[in-house]
Amino acid sequence: MNKTEEKIDELKGILEATEVADLDRMNYRLSDAIREGASVTGKATGSWGQGEQACALHAAVIAASARGYLQ
């Protein structure tokens, strides 16, 4: 399992334990995904990041994957 997959699993656990998981799919914005993904990673600058650190878009991918929007 790579770092990104570890962070996806970590965020899944957080989402299951909070009411944030109840966001309606039609109201889920890129900014929401960035905030969620950034909550489990450090900030990467000048690169995509490898999971331990993530740029804004990588953080969004982590969050969208944790919610099941991406495979």
DSSP file (Angstrom, degrees, kcal/mol; ACC not computed):
  #  RESIDUE AA STRUCTURE BP1 BP2  ACC     N-H-->O    O-->H-N    N-H-->O    O-->H-N    TCO  KAPPA ALPHA  PHI   PSI    X-CA   Y-CA   Z-CA
    1    1 A M              0   0    0      0, 0.0     2,-0.1     0, 0.0     0, 0.0   0.000 360.0 360.0 360.0 128.9    0.0    0.0    0.0
    2    2 A N     >  -     0   0    0      1,-0.1     4,-2.1    49,-0.0     5,-0.2  -0.346 360.0 -97.8 -87.1 174.1    1.5    3.4   -1.0
    3    3 A K  H  > S+     0   0    0     47,-0.3     4,-2.4     1,-0.2    48,-0.2   0.866 121.9  55.0 -61.2 -38.7    1.2    6.6    1.1
    4    4 A T  H  > S+     0   0    0     46,-0.5     4,-2.3     1,-0.2    -1,-0.2   0.931 108.8  47.6 -62.0 -44.5   -1.8    7.9   -1.0
    5    5 A E  H  > S+     0   0    0      1,-0.2     4,-2.3     2,-0.2    -1,-0.2   0.875 110.4  52.9 -63.8 -36.9   -3.8    4.7   -0.3
    6    6 A E  H  X S+     0   0    0     -4,-2.1     4,-2.3     2,-0.2    -1,-0.2   0.915 110.2  47.4 -62.2 -43.0   -2.9    5.0    3.4
    7    7 A K  H  X S+     0   0    0     -4,-2.4     4,-2.6     2,-0.2    -2,-0.2   0.860 109.3  53.9 -68.8 -35.5   -4.2    8.5    3.5
    8    8 A I  H  X S+     0   0    0     -4,-2.3     4,-2.3     2,-0.2    -2,-0.2   0.943 111.3  45.5 -61.9 -47.0   -7.4    7.5    1.7
    9    9 A D  H  X S+     0   0    0     -4,-2.3     4,-1.8     2,-0.2    -2,-0.2   0.890 112.0  52.2 -62.9 -39.8   -8.0    4.8    4.3
   10   10 A E  H  X S+     0   0    0     -4,-2.3     4,-1.6     1,-0.2    -1,-0.2   0.925 111.3  46.5 -61.8 -44.9   -7.2    7.3    7.1
   11   11 A L  H  X S+     0   0    0     -4,-2.6     4,-3.0     1,-0.2     5,-0.2   0.863 106.1  59.0 -68.6 -35.6   -9.7    9.8    5.7
   12   12 A K  H  X S+     0   0    0     -4,-2.3     4,-2.2     1,-0.2    -1,-0.2   0.922 106.2  49.6 -56.7 -43.4  -12.4    7.1    5.3
   13   13 A G  H  X S+     0   0    0     -4,-1.8     4,-1.0     1,-0.2    -1,-0.2   0.894 111.8  47.6 -62.2 -40.6  -12.1    6.5    9.0
   14   14 A I  H  X S+     0   0    0     -4,-1.6     4,-0.6     1,-0.2     3,-0.5   0.921 111.2  50.6 -66.3 -44.1  -12.5   10.1    9.8
   15   15 A L  H >< S+     0   0    0     -4,-3.0     3,-0.9     1,-0.2     6,-0.6   0.877 107.7  53.3 -63.7 -37.6  -15.4   10.6    7.5
   16   16 A E  H 3< S+     0   0    0     -4,-2.2    -1,-0.2     1,-0.2    -2,-0.2   0.789 110.2  48.7 -66.7 -26.5  -17.2    7.6    9.0
   17   17 A A  H 3< S+     0   0    0     -4,-1.0     2,-0.3    -3,-0.5    -1,-0.2   0.480 109.5  57.8 -93.5  -3.4  -16.8    9.1   12.5
   18   18 A T  S X< S-     0   0    0     -3,-0.9     3,-0.9    -4,-0.6     4,-0.1  -0.837  79.9-121.7-127.2 163.0  -18.0   12.7   11.6
   19   19 A E  G >  S+     0   0    0     -2,-0.3     3,-2.1     1,-0.2    -4,-0.1   0.598  98.9  85.1 -76.9 -10.3  -21.1   14.3   10.2
   20   20 A V  G >  S+     0   0    0      1,-0.3     3,-1.6     2,-0.2    -1,-0.2   0.799  76.4  70.7 -59.7 -26.9  -19.0   15.8    7.4
   21   21 A A  G <  S+     0   0    0     -3,-0.9    -1,-0.3    -6,-0.6    -2,-0.1   0.664  83.3  72.9 -63.4 -15.1  -19.6   12.5    5.6
   22   22 A D  G <   +     0   0    0     -3,-2.1    -1,-0.3    -7,-0.1    -2,-0.2   0.339  63.6 133.1 -85.5   7.9  -23.2   13.5    5.1
   23   23 A L    <   -     0   0    0     -3,-1.6     2,-0.2     1,-0.1     5,-0.1  -0.384  64.0-114.3 -58.8 132.1  -22.4   16.1    2.5
   24   24 A D    >   -     0   0    0      1,-0.1     3,-1.7     3,-0.1     4,-0.4  -0.469  18.2-125.2 -68.4 137.8  -24.8   15.7   -0.4
   25   25 A R  G >  S+     0   0    0      1,-0.3     3,-1.0     2,-0.2    -1,-0.1   0.845 111.1  52.9 -55.1 -37.4  -23.1   14.6   -3.6
   26   26 A M  G 3  S+     0   0    0      1,-0.2    -1,-0.3     3,-0.0    -2,-0.0   0.667 111.4  46.9 -75.1 -15.0  -24.6   17.6   -5.6
   27   27 A N  G <  S+     0   0    0     -3,-1.7     2,-0.7     2,-0.1    -1,-0.2   0.304  82.0 113.0-106.8   8.1  -23.2   20.0   -2.9
   28   28 A Y    <   -     0   0    0     -3,-1.0     2,-0.2    -4,-0.4    -3,-0.0  -0.732  50.4-169.7 -85.7 115.6  -19.7   18.5   -2.7
   29   29 A R     >  -     0   0    0     -2,-0.7     4,-2.0     1,-0.1     3,-0.3  -0.602  37.3-110.5-105.7 163.6  -17.3   21.1   -4.1
   30   30 A L  H  > S+     0   0    0      1,-0.2     4,-2.6     2,-0.2     5,-0.2   0.886 120.2  56.6 -56.5 -40.3  -13.7   21.0   -5.1
   31   31 A S  H  > S+     0   0    0      1,-0.2     4,-2.3     2,-0.2    -1,-0.2   0.874 105.1  51.4 -62.3 -36.6  -13.0   23.3   -2.1
   32   32 A D  H  > S+     0   0    0     -3,-0.3     4,-2.5     2,-0.2    -1,-0.2   0.931 111.1  47.9 -63.4 -45.0  -14.6   20.7    0.2
   33   33 A A  H  X S+     0   0    0     -4,-2.0     4,-2.7     2,-0.2    30,-0.3   0.896 110.9  50.6 -63.9 -41.3  -12.4   18.0   -1.2
   34   34 A I  H  X S+     0   0    0     -4,-2.6     4,-2.5     2,-0.2    -1,-0.2   0.935 111.8  47.7 -62.6 -45.9   -9.2   20.1   -0.9
   35   35 A R  H  X S+     0   0    0     -4,-2.3     4,-0.9     2,-0.2    -2,-0.2   0.922 114.4  46.5 -61.2 -45.2  -10.0   20.8    2.8
   36   36 A E  H >< S+     0   0    0     -4,-2.5     3,-0.7     1,-0.2     4,-0.4   0.942 115.1  44.9 -64.3 -47.9  -10.8   17.2    3.6
   37   37 A G  H >< S+     0   0    0     -4,-2.7     3,-1.3     1,-0.2     4,-0.3   0.874 109.8  55.8 -64.6 -36.7   -7.7   15.8    1.9
   38   38 A A  H >< S+     0   0    0     -4,-2.5     3,-0.6    -5,-0.3    -1,-0.2   0.714  93.6  70.9 -68.3 -19.6   -5.5   18.5    3.4
   39   39 A S  T << S+     0   0    0     -4,-0.9    -1,-0.3    -3,-0.7    -2,-0.2   0.696 105.6  37.4 -71.8 -16.7   -6.7   17.4    6.9
   40   40 A V  T <  S+     0   0    0     -3,-1.3     2,-0.3    -4,-0.4    -1,-0.2   0.345 116.4  52.0-115.1   4.9   -4.7   14.2    6.6
   41   41 A T  S <  S-     0   0    0     -3,-0.6    12,-0.2    -4,-0.3     2,-0.2  -0.905  76.2-114.9-135.2 163.7   -1.6   15.4    4.7
   42   42 A G  E     -a   53   0A   0     10,-2.2    12,-2.6    -2,-0.3     2,-0.5  -0.446  48.5 -87.8 -86.1 171.6    1.1   18.0    4.9
   43   43 A K  E     -a   54   0A   0     10,-0.2     2,-0.4    -2,-0.2    12,-0.2  -0.714  37.1-155.1 -87.3 124.4    1.4   20.7    2.2
   44   44 A A        -     0   0    0     10,-1.5     2,-0.4    -2,-0.5    12,-0.2  -0.818   8.5-163.0 -94.6 137.0    3.5   19.8   -0.8
   45   45 A T        +     0   0    0     -2,-0.4     3,-0.1     1,-0.1     4,-0.1  -0.977  69.2   6.7-121.7 135.4    5.0   22.7   -2.7
   46   46 A G  S    S+     0   0    0     -2,-0.4     2,-0.3     1,-0.2    -1,-0.1   0.583 119.9  61.6  76.7   9.6    6.4   22.5   -6.2
   47   47 A S  S    S-     0   0    0      1,-0.1    -1,-0.2    -3,-0.0    -3,-0.1  -0.975  85.8-110.8-156.9 168.2    5.2   18.9   -6.7
   48   48 A W        -     0   0    0     -2,-0.3     7,-1.8     1,-0.1    10,-0.2   0.845  60.6-132.4 -69.6 -36.5    2.1   16.7   -6.9
   49   49 A G  B     -B   54   0A   0      5,-0.2     5,-0.2     1,-0.1    -1,-0.1  -0.074   4.3-117.7  95.9 159.5    3.1   14.9   -3.6
   50   50 A Q        -     0   0    0      3,-0.5   -46,-0.5    -2,-0.1   -47,-0.3   0.109  62.7 -81.8-122.5  20.6    3.2   11.3   -2.8
   51   51 A G  S    S+     0   0    0      2,-1.5    -9,-0.1   -48,-0.2     3,-0.1  -0.292 124.0  71.1 111.2 -48.4    0.5   11.0    0.0
   52   52 A E  S    S+     0   0    0      1,-0.2   -10,-2.2   -11,-0.1     2,-0.3   0.900 117.9  19.2 -67.2 -39.3    2.5   12.1    3.0
   53   53 A Q  E    S-a   42   0A   0    -12,-0.2    -2,-1.5   -10,-0.0    -3,-0.5  -0.942  81.7-172.4-123.7 151.0    2.4   15.6    1.6
   54   54 A A  E     -aB  43  49A   0    -12,-2.6   -10,-1.5    -2,-0.3    -5,-0.2  -0.999  21.9-131.8-147.9 140.4    0.0   16.7   -1.1
   55   55 A C     >  -     0   0    0     -7,-1.8     4,-2.5    -2,-0.3     5,-0.2  -0.285  50.4 -90.6 -74.2 175.5   -0.7   19.7   -3.3
   56   56 A A  H  > S+     0   0    0      1,-0.2     4,-1.9     2,-0.2     5,-0.1   0.897 127.8  47.0 -59.3 -42.6   -4.2   21.0   -3.4
   57   57 A L  H  > S+     0   0    0      2,-0.2     4,-2.0     1,-0.2    -1,-0.2   0.885 111.5  50.1 -69.8 -37.3   -5.3   18.8   -6.3
   58   58 A H  H  > S+     0   0    0      2,-0.2     4,-2.3   -10,-0.2    -1,-0.2   0.895 109.0  52.9 -66.5 -38.4   -3.7   15.7   -4.8
   59   59 A A  H  X S+     0   0    0     -4,-2.5     4,-2.2     1,-0.2    -2,-0.2   0.900 108.3  50.8 -61.0 -40.2   -5.5   16.4   -1.5
   60   60 A A  H  X S+     0   0    0     -4,-1.9     4,-2.9     2,-0.2     5,-0.2   0.886 108.6  51.5 -64.6 -38.7   -8.8   16.6   -3.5
   61   61 A V  H  X S+     0   0    0     -4,-2.0     4,-2.4     2,-0.2    -2,-0.2   0.911 108.9  51.1 -63.9 -42.5   -8.0   13.3   -5.2
   62   62 A I  H  X S+     0   0    0     -4,-2.3     4,-2.2     2,-0.2    -2,-0.2   0.938 114.3  43.5 -59.4 -47.5   -7.5   11.7   -1.7
   63   63 A A  H  X S+     0   0    0     -4,-2.2     4,-1.8   -30,-0.3    -2,-0.2   0.923 113.8  49.1 -67.1 -44.8  -10.8   13.1   -0.4
   64   64 A A  H  <>S+     0   0    0     -4,-2.9     5,-2.5     1,-0.2     6,-1.0   0.875 112.7  49.2 -63.8 -35.9  -12.8   12.2   -3.5
   65   65 A S  H ><5S+     0   0    0     -4,-2.4     3,-1.0    -5,-0.2    -1,-0.2   0.903 108.2  53.2 -67.8 -41.1  -11.3    8.7   -3.4
   66   66 A A  H 3<5S+     0   0    0     -4,-2.2    -2,-0.2     1,-0.3    -1,-0.2   0.838 110.1  48.5 -63.1 -32.6  -12.2    8.3    0.3
   67   67 A R  T 3<5S-     0   0    0     -4,-1.8    -1,-0.3    -5,-0.1    -2,-0.2   0.528 118.9-112.2 -84.6  -6.7  -15.8    9.2   -0.5
   68   68 A G  T < 5S+     0   0    0     -3,-1.0    -3,-0.2    -4,-0.4    -2,-0.1   0.583  85.2 119.0  88.6   9.5  -15.9    6.7   -3.4
   69   69 A Y  S   <S+     0   0    0     -5,-2.5     2,-0.3    -6,-0.2    -4,-0.2   0.781  77.6  37.9 -77.4 -26.8  -16.2    9.3   -6.2
   70   70 A L              0   0    0     -6,-1.0    -2,-0.2    -9,-0.1    -1,-0.1  -0.919 360.0 360.0-122.9 150.0  -12.9    8.1   -7.8
   71   71 A Q              0   0    0     -2,-0.3    -1,-0.1    -3,-0.0    -6,-0.0   0.385 360.0 360.0-101.4 360.0  -11.6    4.6   -8.1
